[in-house]
Amino acid sequence: MVQAVLDTLRAGIAAEEAAASELAALADTMRDAQPETAAAILTTSRNHAIKALALRGRRAALLAGYGLESM
């Protein structure tokens, strides 16, 4: 059960980090042509990065709670 939750968290972290990275790259390409749109996309990218950090925190808390820090 714990392993399934860890796997789900790991997948969520990867998805959020990928979204943040892709959106940051998109915002960078649009920066000069459409600055307002680029700023909105960059904000969304940051939100995904924050979600990834939150998931990392949940994963760390779960690992610590079960004494599995090495996983």
PyMOL Python script that loads the backbone (N, CA, C, O; Angstrom):
from pymol import cmd

cmd.read_pdbstr("""\
ATOM      1  N   MET A   1       0.820  -1.198   0.000  1.00  0.00           N
ATOM      2  CA  MET A   1       0.000   0.000   0.000  1.00  0.00           C
ATOM      3  C   MET A   1       0.864   1.262   0.000  1.00  0.00           C
ATOM      4  O   MET A   1       0.644   2.178  -0.792  1.00  0.00           O
ATOM      5  N   VAL A   2       1.840   1.295   0.891  1.00  0.00           N
ATOM      6  CA  VAL A   2       2.710   2.462   0.963  1.00  0.00           C
ATOM      7  C   VAL A   2       3.472   2.621  -0.351  1.00  0.00           C
ATOM      8  O   VAL A   2       3.646   3.740  -0.835  1.00  0.00           O
ATOM      9  N   GLN A   3       3.924   1.516  -0.925  1.00  0.00           N
ATOM     10  CA  GLN A   3       4.668   1.590  -2.181  1.00  0.00           C
ATOM     11  C   GLN A   3       3.800   2.161  -3.301  1.00  0.00           C
ATOM     12  O   GLN A   3       4.294   2.917  -4.138  1.00  0.00           O
ATOM     13  N   ALA A   4       2.530   1.812  -3.325  1.00  0.00           N
ATOM     14  CA  ALA A   4       1.624   2.343  -4.344  1.00  0.00           C
ATOM     15  C   ALA A   4       1.474   3.857  -4.201  1.00  0.00           C
ATOM     16  O   ALA A   4       1.449   4.585  -5.193  1.00  0.00           O
ATOM     17  N   VAL A   5       1.376   4.320  -2.959  1.00  0.00           N
ATOM     18  CA  VAL A   5       1.271   5.765  -2.720  1.00  0.00           C
ATOM     19  C   VAL A   5       2.560   6.458  -3.135  1.00  0.00           C
ATOM     20  O   VAL A   5       2.523   7.515  -3.765  1.00  0.00           O
ATOM     21  N   LEU A   6       3.703   5.865  -2.784  1.00  0.00           N
ATOM     22  CA  LEU A   6       4.991   6.441  -3.181  1.00  0.00           C
ATOM     23  C   LEU A   6       5.118   6.505  -4.697  1.00  0.00           C
ATOM     24  O   LEU A   6       5.606   7.495  -5.243  1.00  0.00           O
ATOM     25  N   ASP A   7       4.679   5.449  -5.373  1.00  0.00           N
ATOM     26  CA  ASP A   7       4.733   5.436  -6.839  1.00  0.00           C
ATOM     27  C   ASP A   7       3.834   6.515  -7.436  1.00  0.00           C
ATOM     28  O   ASP A   7       4.202   7.174  -8.409  1.00  0.00           O
ATOM     29  N   THR A   8       2.663   6.689  -6.850  1.00  0.00           N
ATOM     30  CA  THR A   8       1.739   7.722  -7.324  1.00  0.00           C
ATOM     31  C   THR A   8       2.330   9.108  -7.106  1.00  0.00           C
ATOM     32  O   THR A   8       2.243   9.970  -7.981  1.00  0.00           O
ATOM     33  N   LEU A   9       2.928   9.319  -5.945  1.00  0.00           N
ATOM     34  CA  LEU A   9       3.561  10.606  -5.676  1.00  0.00           C
ATOM     35  C   LEU A   9       4.720  10.852  -6.637  1.00  0.00           C
ATOM     36  O   LEU A   9       4.876  11.955  -7.160  1.00  0.00           O
ATOM     37  N   ARG A  10       5.530   9.824  -6.867  1.00  0.00           N
ATOM     38  CA  ARG A  10       6.662   9.961  -7.790  1.00  0.00           C
ATOM     39  C   ARG A  10       6.168  10.329  -9.197  1.00  0.00           C
ATOM     40  O   ARG A  10       6.755  11.183  -9.860  1.00  0.00           O
ATOM     41  N   ALA A  11       5.095   9.686  -9.642  1.00  0.00           N
ATOM     42  CA  ALA A  11       4.541   9.995 -10.962  1.00  0.00           C
ATOM     43  C   ALA A  11       3.990  11.423 -10.996  1.00  0.00           C
ATOM     44  O   ALA A  11       4.165  12.137 -11.984  1.00  0.00           O
ATOM     45  N   GLY A  12       3.332  11.831  -9.928  1.00  0.00           N
ATOM     46  CA  GLY A  12       2.809  13.197  -9.854  1.00  0.00           C
ATOM     47  C   GLY A  12       3.912  14.231  -9.872  1.00  0.00           C
ATOM     48  O   GLY A  12       3.789  15.264 -10.530  1.00  0.00           O
ATOM     49  N   ILE A  13       4.990  13.962  -9.156  1.00  0.00           N
ATOM     50  CA  ILE A  13       6.140  14.873  -9.136  1.00  0.00           C
ATOM     51  C   ILE A  13       6.713  15.009 -10.537  1.00  0.00           C
ATOM     52  O   ILE A  13       6.978  16.117 -11.003  1.00  0.00           O
ATOM     53  N   ALA A  14       6.903  13.878 -11.205  1.00  0.00           N
ATOM     54  CA  ALA A  14       7.467  13.899 -12.564  1.00  0.00           C
ATOM     55  C   ALA A  14       6.567  14.675 -13.522  1.00  0.00           C
ATOM     56  O   ALA A  14       7.054  15.449 -14.346  1.00  0.00           O
ATOM     57  N   ALA A  15       5.259  14.468 -13.415  1.00  0.00           N
ATOM     58  CA  ALA A  15       4.319  15.166 -14.298  1.00  0.00           C
ATOM     59  C   ALA A  15       4.331  16.671 -14.048  1.00  0.00           C
ATOM     60  O   ALA A  15       4.342  17.459 -14.993  1.00  0.00           O
ATOM     61  N   GLU A  16       4.330  17.069 -12.782  1.00  0.00           N
ATOM     62  CA  GLU A  16       4.335  18.496 -12.455  1.00  0.00           C
ATOM     63  C   GLU A  16       5.647  19.158 -12.888  1.00  0.00           C
ATOM     64  O   GLU A  16       5.641  20.276 -13.402  1.00  0.00           O
ATOM     65  N   GLU A  17       6.762  18.465 -12.681  1.00  0.00           N
ATOM     66  CA  GLU A  17       8.051  19.025 -13.098  1.00  0.00           C
ATOM     67  C   GLU A  17       8.139  19.145 -14.618  1.00  0.00           C
ATOM     68  O   GLU A  17       8.665  20.129 -15.139  1.00  0.00           O
ATOM     69  N   ALA A  18       7.625  18.146 -15.318  1.00  0.00           N
ATOM     70  CA  ALA A  18       7.632  18.205 -16.786  1.00  0.00           C
ATOM     71  C   ALA A  18       6.766  19.360 -17.283  1.00  0.00           C
ATOM     72  O   ALA A  18       7.164  20.092 -18.189  1.00  0.00           O
ATOM     73  N   ALA A  19       5.588  19.520 -16.692  1.00  0.00           N
ATOM     74  CA  ALA A  19       4.704  20.616 -17.093  1.00  0.00           C
ATOM     75  C   ALA A  19       5.363  21.961 -16.828  1.00  0.00           C
ATOM     76  O   ALA A  19       5.302  22.864 -17.662  1.00  0.00           O
ATOM     77  N   ALA A  20       5.991  22.095 -15.670  1.00  0.00           N
ATOM     78  CA  ALA A  20       6.663  23.356 -15.329  1.00  0.00           C
ATOM     79  C   ALA A  20       7.768  23.658 -16.337  1.00  0.00           C
ATOM     80  O   ALA A  20       7.903  24.791 -16.800  1.00  0.00           O
ATOM     81  N   SER A  21       8.538  22.661 -16.665  1.00  0.00           N
ATOM     82  CA  SER A  21       9.649  22.845 -17.598  1.00  0.00           C
ATOM     83  C   SER A  21       9.159  23.209 -19.003  1.00  0.00           C
ATOM     84  O   SER A  21       9.676  24.135 -19.628  1.00  0.00           O
ATOM     85  N   GLU A  22       8.170  22.481 -19.483  1.00  0.00           N
ATOM     86  CA  GLU A  22       7.639  22.744 -20.825  1.00  0.00           C
ATOM     87  C   GLU A  22       6.999  24.121 -20.917  1.00  0.00           C
ATOM     88  O   GLU A  22       7.174  24.830 -21.908  1.00  0.00           O
ATOM     89  N   LEU A  23       6.263  24.494 -19.886  1.00  0.00           N
ATOM     90  CA  LEU A  23       5.624  25.811 -19.903  1.00  0.00           C
ATOM     91  C   LEU A  23       6.652  26.935 -19.797  1.00  0.00           C
ATOM     92  O   LEU A  23       6.490  27.983 -20.422  1.00  0.00           O
ATOM     93  N   ALA A  24       7.700  26.725 -19.017  1.00  0.00           N
ATOM     94  CA  ALA A  24       8.753  27.742 -18.922  1.00  0.00           C
ATOM     95  C   ALA A  24       9.431  27.934 -20.274  1.00  0.00           C
ATOM     96  O   ALA A  24       9.728  29.059 -20.674  1.00  0.00           O
ATOM     97  N   ALA A  25       9.672  26.838 -20.967  1.00  0.00           N
ATOM     98  CA  ALA A  25      10.280  26.932 -22.294  1.00  0.00           C
ATOM     99  C   ALA A  25       9.347  27.651 -23.269  1.00  0.00           C
ATOM    100  O   ALA A  25       9.796  28.472 -24.069  1.00  0.00           O
ATOM    101  N   LEU A  26       8.065  27.348 -23.203  1.00  0.00           N
ATOM    102  CA  LEU A  26       7.090  28.016 -24.064  1.00  0.00           C
ATOM    103  C   LEU A  26       7.036  29.508 -23.756  1.00  0.00           C
ATOM    104  O   LEU A  26       7.007  30.329 -24.673  1.00  0.00           O
ATOM    105  N   ALA A  27       7.023  29.862 -22.488  1.00  0.00           N
ATOM    106  CA  ALA A  27       7.001  31.274 -22.097  1.00  0.00           C
ATOM    107  C   ALA A  27       8.239  31.996 -22.613  1.00  0.00           C
ATOM    108  O   ALA A  27       8.168  33.151 -23.034  1.00  0.00           O
ATOM    109  N   ASP A  28       9.369  31.307 -22.575  1.00  0.00           N
ATOM    110  CA  ASP A  28      10.605  31.912 -23.055  1.00  0.00           C
ATOM    111  C   ASP A  28      10.543  32.207 -24.553  1.00  0.00           C
ATOM    112  O   ASP A  28      11.026  33.246 -25.003  1.00  0.00           O
ATOM    113  N   THR A  29       9.949  31.296 -25.322  1.00  0.00           N
ATOM    114  CA  THR A  29       9.866  31.521 -26.764  1.00  0.00           C
ATOM    115  C   THR A  29       8.875  32.622 -27.111  1.00  0.00           C
ATOM    116  O   THR A  29       9.000  33.253 -28.160  1.00  0.00           O
ATOM    117  N   MET A  30       7.895  32.863 -26.252  1.00  0.00           N
ATOM    118  CA  MET A  30       6.864  33.869 -26.529  1.00  0.00           C
ATOM    119  C   MET A  30       7.179  35.222 -25.906  1.00  0.00           C
ATOM    120  O   MET A  30       6.450  36.190 -26.124  1.00  0.00           O
ATOM    121  N   ARG A  31       8.245  35.297 -25.143  1.00  0.00           N
ATOM    122  CA  ARG A  31       8.543  36.492 -24.337  1.00  0.00           C
ATOM    123  C   ARG A  31       8.526  37.786 -25.142  1.00  0.00           C
ATOM    124  O   ARG A  31       7.927  38.769 -24.706  1.00  0.00           O
ATOM    125  N   ASP A  32       9.164  37.807 -26.299  1.00  0.00           N
ATOM    126  CA  ASP A  32       9.264  39.048 -27.075  1.00  0.00           C
ATOM    127  C   ASP A  32       8.008  39.344 -27.883  1.00  0.00           C
ATOM    128  O   ASP A  32       7.601  40.500 -27.990  1.00  0.00           O
ATOM    129  N   ALA A  33       7.393  38.318 -28.449  1.00  0.00           N
ATOM    130  CA  ALA A  33       6.234  38.518 -29.319  1.00  0.00           C
ATOM    131  C   ALA A  33       4.956  38.804 -28.535  1.00  0.00           C
ATOM    132  O   ALA A  33       4.167  39.662 -28.929  1.00  0.00           O
ATOM    133  N   GLN A  34       4.749  38.096 -27.438  1.00  0.00           N
ATOM    134  CA  GLN A  34       3.520  38.241 -26.660  1.00  0.00           C
ATOM    135  C   GLN A  34       3.862  38.256 -25.165  1.00  0.00           C
ATOM    136  O   GLN A  34       3.677  37.254 -24.475  1.00  0.00           O
ATOM    137  N   PRO A  35       4.353  39.372 -24.675  1.00  0.00           N
ATOM    138  CA  PRO A  35       4.829  39.405 -23.286  1.00  0.00           C
ATOM    139  C   PRO A  35       3.755  39.113 -22.230  1.00  0.00           C
ATOM    140  O   PRO A  35       4.046  38.472 -21.220  1.00  0.00           O
ATOM    141  N   GLU A  36       2.533  39.569 -22.449  1.00  0.00           N
ATOM    142  CA  GLU A  36       1.481  39.323 -21.465  1.00  0.00           C
ATOM    143  C   GLU A  36       1.137  37.841 -21.401  1.00  0.00           C
ATOM    144  O   GLU A  36       0.968  37.283 -20.317  1.00  0.00           O
ATOM    145  N   THR A  37       1.037  37.212 -22.553  1.00  0.00           N
ATOM    146  CA  THR A  37       0.756  35.779 -22.604  1.00  0.00           C
ATOM    147  C   THR A  37       1.909  34.989 -21.996  1.00  0.00           C
ATOM    148  O   THR A  37       1.693  34.022 -21.265  1.00  0.00           O
ATOM    149  N   ALA A  38       3.123  35.403 -22.300  1.00  0.00           N
ATOM    150  CA  ALA A  38       4.297  34.730 -21.748  1.00  0.00           C
ATOM    151  C   ALA A  38       4.308  34.828 -20.226  1.00  0.00           C
ATOM    152  O   ALA A  38       4.666  33.868 -19.544  1.00  0.00           O
ATOM    153  N   ALA A  39       3.925  35.961 -19.703  1.00  0.00           N
ATOM    154  CA  ALA A  39       3.885  36.130 -18.247  1.00  0.00           C
ATOM    155  C   ALA A  39       2.844  35.210 -17.618  1.00  0.00           C
ATOM    156  O   ALA A  39       3.084  34.628 -16.560  1.00  0.00           O
ATOM    157  N   ALA A  40       1.701  35.080 -18.260  1.00  0.00           N
ATOM    158  CA  ALA A  40       0.654  34.189 -17.743  1.00  0.00           C
ATOM    159  C   ALA A  40       1.112  32.730 -17.784  1.00  0.00           C
ATOM    160  O   ALA A  40       0.867  31.966 -16.850  1.00  0.00           O
ATOM    161  N   ILE A  41       1.770  32.359 -18.862  1.00  0.00           N
ATOM    162  CA  ILE A  41       2.272  30.985 -18.985  1.00  0.00           C
ATOM    163  C   ILE A  41       3.355  30.733 -17.946  1.00  0.00           C
ATOM    164  O   ILE A  41       3.414  29.651 -17.362  1.00  0.00           O
ATOM    165  N   LEU A  42       4.202  31.710 -17.715  1.00  0.00           N
ATOM    166  CA  LEU A  42       5.258  31.567 -16.714  1.00  0.00           C
ATOM    167  C   LEU A  42       4.669  31.429 -15.310  1.00  0.00           C
ATOM    168  O   LEU A  42       5.199  30.679 -14.491  1.00  0.00           O
ATOM    169  N   THR A  43       3.602  32.128 -15.030  1.00  0.00           N
ATOM    170  CA  THR A  43       2.914  31.990 -13.742  1.00  0.00           C
ATOM    171  C   THR A  43       2.372  30.573 -13.581  1.00  0.00           C
ATOM    172  O   THR A  43       2.481  29.980 -12.508  1.00  0.00           O
ATOM    173  N   THR A  44       1.795  30.041 -14.637  1.00  0.00           N
ATOM    174  CA  THR A  44       1.295  28.670 -14.597  1.00  0.00           C
ATOM    175  C   THR A  44       2.442  27.688 -14.400  1.00  0.00           C
ATOM    176  O   THR A  44       2.306  26.707 -13.670  1.00  0.00           O
ATOM    177  N   SER A  45       3.563  27.954 -15.047  1.00  0.00           N
ATOM    178  CA  SER A  45       4.752  27.118 -14.876  1.00  0.00           C
ATOM    179  C   SER A  45       5.190  27.110 -13.410  1.00  0.00           C
ATOM    180  O   SER A  45       5.502  26.057 -12.854  1.00  0.00           O
ATOM    181  N   ARG A  46       5.211  28.270 -12.805  1.00  0.00           N
ATOM    182  CA  ARG A  46       5.597  28.369 -11.392  1.00  0.00           C
ATOM    183  C   ARG A  46       4.628  27.599 -10.495  1.00  0.00           C
ATOM    184  O   ARG A  46       5.039  26.955  -9.530  1.00  0.00           O
ATOM    185  N   ASN A  47       3.347  27.674 -10.824  1.00  0.00           N
ATOM    186  CA  ASN A  47       2.357  26.939 -10.043  1.00  0.00           C
ATOM    187  C   ASN A  47       2.610  25.431 -10.106  1.00  0.00           C
ATOM    188  O   ASN A  47       2.475  24.733  -9.102  1.00  0.00           O
ATOM    189  N   HIS A  48       2.978  24.934 -11.287  1.00  0.00           N
ATOM    190  CA  HIS A  48       3.304  23.510 -11.422  1.00  0.00           C
ATOM    191  C   HIS A  48       4.560  23.171 -10.619  1.00  0.00           C
ATOM    192  O   HIS A  48       4.631  22.112  -9.995  1.00  0.00           O
ATOM    193  N   ALA A  49       5.529  24.048 -10.632  1.00  0.00           N
ATOM    194  CA  ALA A  49       6.754  23.814  -9.850  1.00  0.00           C
ATOM    195  C   ALA A  49       6.440  23.773  -8.358  1.00  0.00           C
ATOM    196  O   ALA A  49       7.004  22.962  -7.623  1.00  0.00           O
ATOM    197  N   ILE A  50       5.550  24.640  -7.914  1.00  0.00           N
ATOM    198  CA  ILE A  50       5.145  24.657  -6.505  1.00  0.00           C
ATOM    199  C   ILE A  50       4.422  23.363  -6.144  1.00  0.00           C
ATOM    200  O   ILE A  50       4.642  22.800  -5.071  1.00  0.00           O
ATOM    201  N   LYS A  51       3.553  22.892  -7.049  1.00  0.00           N
ATOM    202  CA  LYS A  51       2.860  21.624  -6.799  1.00  0.00           C
ATOM    203  C   LYS A  51       3.862  20.475  -6.693  1.00  0.00           C
ATOM    204  O   LYS A  51       3.713  19.592  -5.848  1.00  0.00           O
ATOM    205  N   ALA A  52       4.877  20.489  -7.550  1.00  0.00           N
ATOM    206  CA  ALA A  52       5.904  19.443  -7.496  1.00  0.00           C
ATOM    207  C   ALA A  52       6.626  19.478  -6.155  1.00  0.00           C
ATOM    208  O   ALA A  52       6.889  18.431  -5.563  1.00  0.00           O
ATOM    209  N   LEU A  53       6.946  20.664  -5.676  1.00  0.00           N
ATOM    210  CA  LEU A  53       7.600  20.785  -4.370  1.00  0.00           C
ATOM    211  C   LEU A  53       6.697  20.294  -3.246  1.00  0.00           C
ATOM    212  O   LEU A  53       7.164  19.644  -2.311  1.00  0.00           O
ATOM    213  N   ALA A  54       5.427  20.598  -3.334  1.00  0.00           N
ATOM    214  CA  ALA A  54       4.481  20.134  -2.311  1.00  0.00           C
ATOM    215  C   ALA A  54       4.400  18.610  -2.314  1.00  0.00           C
ATOM    216  O   ALA A  54       4.370  17.980  -1.256  1.00  0.00           O
ATOM    217  N   LEU A  55       4.366  18.028  -3.499  1.00  0.00           N
ATOM    218  CA  LEU A  55       4.336  16.564  -3.588  1.00  0.00           C
ATOM    219  C   LEU A  55       5.623  15.951  -3.043  1.00  0.00           C
ATOM    220  O   LEU A  55       5.592  14.907  -2.393  1.00  0.00           O
ATOM    221  N   ARG A  56       6.745  16.598  -3.308  1.00  0.00           N
ATOM    222  CA  ARG A  56       8.016  16.115  -2.745  1.00  0.00           C
ATOM    223  C   ARG A  56       7.969  16.147  -1.214  1.00  0.00           C
ATOM    224  O   ARG A  56       8.472  15.240  -0.552  1.00  0.00           O
ATOM    225  N   GLY A  57       7.372  17.183  -0.670  1.00  0.00           N
ATOM    226  CA  GLY A  57       7.223  17.280   0.777  1.00  0.00           C
ATOM    227  C   GLY A  57       6.341  16.177   1.337  1.00  0.00           C
ATOM    228  O   GLY A  57       6.655  15.587   2.371  1.00  0.00           O
ATOM    229  N   ARG A  58       5.236  15.901   0.651  1.00  0.00           N
ATOM    230  CA  ARG A  58       4.355  14.820   1.092  1.00  0.00           C
ATOM    231  C   ARG A  58       5.067  13.480   1.036  1.00  0.00           C
ATOM    232  O   ARG A  58       4.926  12.649   1.933  1.00  0.00           O
ATOM    233  N   ARG A  59       5.830  13.280  -0.025  1.00  0.00           N
ATOM    234  CA  ARG A  59       6.569  12.021  -0.180  1.00  0.00           C
ATOM    235  C   ARG A  59       7.607  11.890   0.936  1.00  0.00           C
ATOM    236  O   ARG A  59       7.749  10.819   1.527  1.00  0.00           O
ATOM    237  N   ALA A  60       8.326  12.964   1.223  1.00  0.00           N
ATOM    238  CA  ALA A  60       9.332  12.938   2.283  1.00  0.00           C
ATOM    239  C   ALA A  60       8.685  12.662   3.640  1.00  0.00           C
ATOM    240  O   ALA A  60       9.234  11.909   4.445  1.00  0.00           O
ATOM    241  N   ALA A  61       7.541  13.257   3.896  1.00  0.00           N
ATOM    242  CA  ALA A  61       6.838  13.039   5.160  1.00  0.00           C
ATOM    243  C   ALA A  61       6.381  11.583   5.272  1.00  0.00           C
ATOM    244  O   ALA A  61       6.474  10.981   6.342  1.00  0.00           O
ATOM    245  N   LEU A  62       5.897  11.030   4.187  1.00  0.00           N
ATOM    246  CA  LEU A  62       5.474   9.638   4.192  1.00  0.00           C
ATOM    247  C   LEU A  62       6.661   8.708   4.439  1.00  0.00           C
ATOM    248  O   LEU A  62       6.577   7.768   5.230  1.00  0.00           O
ATOM    249  N   LEU A  63       7.753   8.984   3.755  1.00  0.00           N
ATOM    250  CA  LEU A  63       8.953   8.176   3.952  1.00  0.00           C
ATOM    251  C   LEU A  63       9.434   8.256   5.396  1.00  0.00           C
ATOM    252  O   LEU A  63       9.776   7.239   6.000  1.00  0.00           O
ATOM    253  N   ALA A  64       9.460   9.443   5.935  1.00  0.00           N
ATOM    254  CA  ALA A  64       9.910   9.619   7.324  1.00  0.00           C
ATOM    255  C   ALA A  64       8.945   8.953   8.292  1.00  0.00           C
ATOM    256  O   ALA A  64       9.369   8.348   9.277  1.00  0.00           O
ATOM    257  N   GLY A  65       7.664   9.059   8.021  1.00  0.00           N
ATOM    258  CA  GLY A  65       6.661   8.464   8.900  1.00  0.00           C
ATOM    259  C   GLY A  65       6.763   6.959   9.002  1.00  0.00           C
ATOM    260  O   GLY A  65       6.450   6.374  10.039  1.00  0.00           O
ATOM    261  N   TYR A  66       7.204   6.330   7.916  1.00  0.00           N
ATOM    262  CA  TYR A  66       7.334   4.884   7.895  1.00  0.00           C
ATOM    263  C   TYR A  66       8.788   4.437   8.050  1.00  0.00           C
ATOM    264  O   TYR A  66       9.090   3.250   7.932  1.00  0.00           O
ATOM    265  N   GLY A  67       9.684   5.385   8.314  1.00  0.00           N
ATOM    266  CA  GLY A  67      11.086   5.033   8.490  1.00  0.00           C
ATOM    267  C   GLY A  67      11.746   4.532   7.228  1.00  0.00           C
ATOM    268  O   GLY A  67      12.624   3.670   7.279  1.00  0.00           O
ATOM    269  N   LEU A  68      11.329   5.067   6.093  1.00  0.00           N
ATOM    270  CA  LEU A  68      11.831   4.615   4.789  1.00  0.00           C
ATOM    271  C   LEU A  68      12.626   5.689   4.079  1.00  0.00           C
ATOM    272  O   LEU A  68      12.579   5.771   2.851  1.00  0.00           O
ATOM    273  N   GLU A  69      13.353   6.513   4.808  1.00  0.00           N
ATOM    274  CA  GLU A  69      14.035   7.655   4.219  1.00  0.00           C
ATOM    275  C   GLU A  69      14.945   7.307   3.044  1.00  0.00           C
ATOM    276  O   GLU A  69      15.226   8.169   2.211  1.00  0.00           O
ATOM    277  N   SER A  70      15.406   6.069   2.964  1.00  0.00           N
ATOM    278  CA  SER A  70      16.371   5.693   1.916  1.00  0.00           C
ATOM    279  C   SER A  70      15.714   5.369   0.584  1.00  0.00           C
ATOM    280  O   SER A  70      16.422   5.142  -0.397  1.00  0.00           O
ATOM    281  N   MET A  71      14.391   5.340   0.511  1.00  0.00           N
ATOM    282  CA  MET A  71      13.730   4.960  -0.742  1.00  0.00           C
ATOM    283  C   MET A  71      13.694   6.100  -1.713  1.00  0.00           C
ATOM    284  O   MET A  71      13.174   5.953  -2.819  1.00  0.00           O
TER     285      MET A  71
END
""", "prot")
cmd.dss("prot")
cmd.show_as("cartoon", "prot")
cmd.util.cbc("prot")
cmd.orient("prot")
